[in-house]
Amino acid sequence: MGNWNVRTTSTTSPLRYVVGAFCSIAVFVVIYLFSVRTLAGQTMDQLAFDGAEFGRRSVTPFTQQVLDALPVVSVIAGAVITGILTAVRRNVRTLVVAIGAALGAVLTTQLLKGLLLTRPDLGVDGYAGNSLPSGHTTVAAASALAVFLVSSPRTRWLSALAGTAFAVVAGVSTLANGWHRPSDVIAALLVVAVWGCAGGVALTVWRGDDATTMKAPPAAGARIQLKILVPFLVVAVSAFLVTYFRAFGTTPGPLIAYIGGVSAIIAAGFAVALTATRLFSRLP
């Protein structure tokens, strides 16, 4: 695909980030209300959590190592990569916004999980306290967000792809290791998505009417993300329907719920990545 230039301004459509933030918040609220505040949601989430036992026998050593190293790796790797990209692009303002968005996401998750959100006792076995959103997933995704924001428009899709893979591995590891339910992980990705959109608003306002000339982002990047998203989305939806209609039957199928939960985490991650690639495609 040939390269071509597009004349644009960084303030063309800040509204897109506001809409993106509100959509992310709306999805977050729906997930919380269903997965945490309803009997069906709690039952399905717990089935996926119980189903993780099937994979825990073989992947626990790996997932434990991932979770143990995650905070340090996220902070150090994120700081190094964002520092290098900022030095190359000489864009300190974007770095400030990226750090602010990442910290905001981490603090928001702790505030929501520890103080604002509650989990009612509906008679479902499992951890009674609220665990939504996942802190480890938030840290991984927030680190990826910082790298994404400071990346150039031409490579932002690649940052989204690699960062999402990193965050998804972290999220799936928390499920496989028995730390979190699927809804906790997806909620964490949405918290980071909200702060990513807030960063987009900040960058468009901060830059003013500074016009720039940039290369159009490659459409191949979005296609790659879409090819990863679709099959996992199909599996997630199918498993959700099967689990939903069998959740109160004699054979609930925790393995199906677990596969669906893992697929839902991956699908959610790449849905966020694809949306971010589209939203930030013209931001310098």
C-alpha positions as CSV (number, residue, x, y, z in Angstrom):
1,M,0.0,0.0,0.0
2,G,1.5,3.3,-1.0
3,N,2.4,6.1,1.3
4,W,0.5,9.4,1.1
5,N,0.3,12.5,3.2
6,V,-2.8,14.0,4.8
7,R,-3.1,17.6,6.0
8,T,-4.9,17.7,9.3
9,T,-5.1,19.4,12.6
10,S,-4.9,17.9,16.0
11,T,-8.1,19.6,17.0
12,T,-10.2,18.2,14.2
13,S,-12.5,16.0,16.3
14,P,-11.9,16.0,20.0
15,L,-15.5,15.0,20.3
16,R,-14.6,11.5,19.1
17,Y,-12.6,10.9,22.3
18,V,-15.4,12.2,24.5
19,V,-17.8,9.8,22.8
20,G,-15.3,7.0,23.1
21,A,-15.0,7.6,26.9
22,F,-18.7,7.6,27.4
23,C,-19.1,4.4,25.4
24,S,-16.4,2.8,27.5
25,I,-18.1,4.0,30.7
26,A,-21.4,2.7,29.5
27,V,-20.0,-0.8,28.8
28,F,-18.2,-0.8,32.1
29,V,-21.5,0.0,33.9
30,V,-23.3,-2.8,32.0
31,I,-20.7,-5.3,32.9
32,Y,-20.6,-4.3,36.5
33,L,-24.4,-4.4,36.9
34,F,-24.8,-7.7,35.2
35,S,-21.7,-9.6,36.4
36,V,-21.6,-8.3,39.9
37,R,-25.1,-7.2,40.8
38,T,-27.2,-10.1,39.3
39,L,-27.5,-13.7,40.2
40,A,-27.0,-14.9,36.6
41,G,-24.0,-12.7,36.1
42,Q,-22.3,-13.8,39.4
43,T,-23.1,-17.5,38.6
44,M,-21.6,-17.3,35.1
45,D,-18.5,-15.4,36.2
46,Q,-17.9,-17.9,39.0
47,L,-18.3,-20.8,36.6
48,A,-15.6,-19.3,34.4
49,F,-13.4,-18.9,37.5
50,D,-14.1,-22.5,38.6
51,G,-13.4,-23.7,35.1
52,A,-9.9,-22.2,35.3
53,E,-9.0,-25.3,37.3
54,F,-8.8,-27.2,34.1
55,G,-6.0,-25.0,32.8
56,R,-4.5,-24.2,36.2
57,R,-2.8,-27.6,36.4
58,S,-0.5,-26.9,33.4
59,V,-0.2,-23.1,33.2
60,T,0.0,-22.0,36.8
61,P,3.8,-22.0,37.0
62,F,3.9,-19.7,34.0
63,T,1.0,-17.5,35.0
64,Q,2.5,-17.1,38.5
65,Q,5.8,-16.0,37.1
66,V,3.9,-13.5,34.8
67,L,2.0,-12.1,37.8
68,D,5.0,-11.9,40.0
69,A,7.0,-10.0,37.4
70,L,4.2,-7.9,36.0
71,P,4.4,-4.8,38.2
72,V,8.1,-4.3,37.8
73,V,8.1,-5.3,34.1
74,S,5.2,-3.0,33.3
75,V,6.7,0.1,35.0
76,I,10.3,-0.4,33.8
77,A,9.5,-1.5,30.3
78,G,6.9,1.1,29.9
79,A,9.2,3.9,31.2
80,V,12.1,2.8,29.0
81,I,10.0,2.5,25.8
82,T,8.1,5.8,26.4
83,G,11.3,7.6,27.2
84,I,13.0,6.4,24.0
85,L,10.0,7.2,21.9
86,T,9.7,10.7,23.5
87,A,13.4,11.4,22.9
88,V,13.1,10.3,19.2
89,R,9.9,12.3,18.6
90,R,10.8,15.2,20.9
91,N,7.3,15.5,22.2
92,V,7.3,16.1,25.9
93,R,3.7,17.2,26.0
94,T,2.5,13.8,24.8
95,L,4.7,12.2,27.4
96,V,3.1,14.2,30.2
97,V,-0.4,13.3,29.0
98,A,0.6,9.6,28.6
99,I,2.0,9.4,32.2
100,G,-1.1,11.2,33.5
101,A,-3.5,8.9,31.7
102,A,-1.6,5.8,32.9
103,L,-1.5,7.0,36.6
104,G,-5.2,8.0,36.4
105,A,-6.2,4.6,35.2
106,V,-4.3,2.8,38.0
107,L,-5.6,5.1,40.7
108,T,-9.2,4.8,39.3
109,T,-9.1,1.1,39.5
110,Q,-7.9,1.1,43.1
111,L,-10.6,3.6,44.0
112,L,-13.4,1.7,42.3
113,K,-12.3,-1.7,43.7
114,G,-11.6,-0.6,47.2
115,L,-14.1,2.1,47.9
116,L,-16.9,2.7,45.4
117,L,-18.0,-0.6,44.1
118,T,-19.6,-3.4,46.2
119,R,-20.5,-7.0,45.5
120,P,-23.8,-8.1,47.0
121,D,-24.1,-11.6,48.5
122,L,-26.5,-13.4,46.2
123,G,-25.7,-16.9,47.4
124,V,-23.0,-17.7,44.8
125,D,-20.0,-19.6,46.1
126,G,-16.6,-17.9,45.8
127,Y,-14.8,-14.8,47.0
128,A,-17.4,-12.5,48.6
129,G,-15.5,-9.2,48.3
130,N,-15.5,-7.0,45.3
131,S,-12.6,-7.7,42.9
132,L,-13.6,-5.6,39.9
133,P,-11.6,-4.1,38.2
134,S,-8.4,-6.1,38.2
135,G,-5.4,-4.2,39.4
136,H,-2.7,-6.2,37.7
137,T,-4.5,-6.0,34.3
138,T,-4.9,-2.2,34.8
139,V,-1.1,-1.8,35.4
140,A,-0.2,-3.8,32.3
141,A,-2.8,-2.0,30.1
142,A,-1.9,1.4,31.5
143,S,1.8,0.8,30.7
144,A,0.8,-0.2,27.2
145,L,-1.4,2.9,26.9
146,A,1.6,5.2,27.7
147,V,3.6,3.6,25.0
148,F,0.7,3.8,22.6
149,L,0.1,7.5,23.1
150,V,3.8,8.5,22.6
151,S,4.1,6.4,19.4
152,S,4.0,7.9,16.0
153,P,0.8,7.7,14.0
154,R,2.4,5.3,11.6
155,T,3.4,2.8,14.3
156,R,0.6,3.4,16.8
157,W,-1.3,0.3,15.5
158,L,1.7,-1.8,16.2
159,S,2.0,-0.4,19.7
160,A,-1.7,-1.2,20.2
161,L,-1.2,-4.7,19.0
162,A,1.8,-5.5,21.2
163,G,0.4,-3.6,24.2
164,T,-2.9,-5.4,24.0
165,A,-1.1,-8.8,23.8
166,F,0.8,-7.9,26.9
167,A,-2.3,-6.7,28.8
168,V,-4.3,-9.8,27.7
169,V,-1.6,-12.2,28.9
170,A,-1.7,-10.4,32.2
171,G,-5.5,-10.6,32.4
172,V,-5.7,-14.2,31.4
173,S,-3.0,-15.0,33.9
174,T,-5.1,-13.5,36.7
175,L,-8.0,-15.7,35.7
176,A,-5.9,-18.9,35.2
177,N,-4.1,-18.3,38.6
178,G,-7.4,-17.9,40.4
179,W,-7.0,-14.2,41.2
180,H,-9.8,-12.6,39.2
181,R,-13.0,-13.4,37.3
182,P,-13.3,-12.5,33.6
183,S,-15.5,-9.4,34.3
184,D,-12.7,-8.0,36.5
185,V,-10.2,-8.2,33.7
186,I,-12.5,-6.7,31.0
187,A,-13.5,-3.9,33.4
188,A,-9.9,-3.0,33.9
189,L,-9.4,-2.8,30.2
190,L,-12.3,-0.4,30.0
191,V,-10.9,1.8,32.8
192,V,-7.7,2.2,30.8
193,A,-9.8,2.9,27.6
194,V,-11.6,5.7,29.4
195,W,-8.3,7.3,30.4
196,G,-6.9,6.8,27.0
197,C,-9.8,8.8,25.6
198,A,-9.2,11.4,28.2
199,G,-5.6,11.6,27.0
200,G,-6.9,12.1,23.5
201,V,-9.0,15.0,24.6
202,A,-6.1,16.5,26.5
203,L,-3.8,16.3,23.5
204,T,-6.2,17.9,21.1
205,V,-6.9,20.7,23.5
206,W,-3.3,21.2,24.5
207,R,-2.0,21.3,20.9
208,G,-4.4,24.0,19.9
209,D,-4.7,24.6,16.1
210,D,-1.2,23.5,15.3
211,A,-1.5,21.9,11.9
212,T,0.7,19.0,11.0
213,T,1.4,16.9,7.9
214,M,1.5,13.2,8.6
215,K,1.4,9.8,6.8
216,A,-1.9,8.0,6.7
217,P,-1.8,5.0,9.0
218,P,-1.6,1.6,7.3
219,A,-5.0,-0.1,7.0
220,A,-3.2,-3.4,7.3
221,G,-2.7,-2.7,11.0
222,A,-6.5,-2.5,11.7
223,R,-7.1,-5.6,9.6
224,I,-4.6,-7.6,11.6
225,Q,-6.3,-6.6,14.8
226,L,-9.7,-7.4,13.3
227,K,-8.6,-10.9,12.3
228,I,-7.6,-11.6,15.8
229,L,-10.7,-10.1,17.3
230,V,-13.4,-11.8,15.2
231,P,-12.7,-15.5,16.0
232,F,-12.3,-14.9,19.7
233,L,-15.5,-12.8,19.7
234,V,-17.4,-15.6,18.1
235,V,-16.2,-18.1,20.6
236,A,-16.9,-15.7,23.5
237,V,-20.5,-15.0,22.4
238,S,-21.1,-18.7,21.7
239,A,-19.8,-19.7,25.1
240,F,-21.7,-16.9,26.8
241,L,-25.0,-18.1,25.3
242,V,-24.3,-21.7,26.2
243,T,-23.3,-20.8,29.7
244,Y,-26.2,-18.4,30.2
245,F,-28.8,-21.0,29.3
246,R,-27.1,-23.8,31.3
247,A,-26.0,-21.8,34.3
248,F,-28.9,-23.0,36.4
249,G,-29.1,-26.5,34.9
250,T,-27.7,-29.7,36.2
251,T,-24.6,-29.5,33.9
252,P,-23.4,-25.9,34.0
253,G,-20.1,-26.6,32.0
254,P,-17.4,-24.7,33.8
255,L,-14.9,-25.6,31.1
256,I,-17.1,-23.9,28.5
257,A,-17.5,-20.9,30.7
258,Y,-13.7,-20.7,31.2
259,I,-13.0,-20.9,27.5
260,G,-15.6,-18.2,27.0
261,G,-14.1,-16.1,29.7
262,V,-10.6,-16.3,28.2
263,S,-12.0,-15.6,24.7
264,A,-14.0,-12.6,26.0
265,I,-10.9,-11.1,27.6
266,I,-8.9,-11.5,24.4
267,A,-11.8,-10.1,22.3
268,A,-12.3,-7.2,24.6
269,G,-8.6,-6.4,24.5
270,F,-8.4,-6.3,20.8
271,A,-11.7,-4.5,20.4
272,V,-10.2,-1.7,22.5
273,A,-7.0,-1.9,20.5
274,L,-8.9,-1.6,17.2
275,T,-11.0,1.2,18.4
276,A,-7.9,3.1,19.8
277,T,-6.1,2.6,16.5
278,R,-9.1,4.2,14.7
279,L,-9.6,7.0,17.1
280,F,-5.9,8.0,17.3
281,S,-5.1,7.5,13.7
282,R,-4.8,11.2,12.9
283,L,-3.4,12.5,16.2
284,P,0.3,13.5,15.8
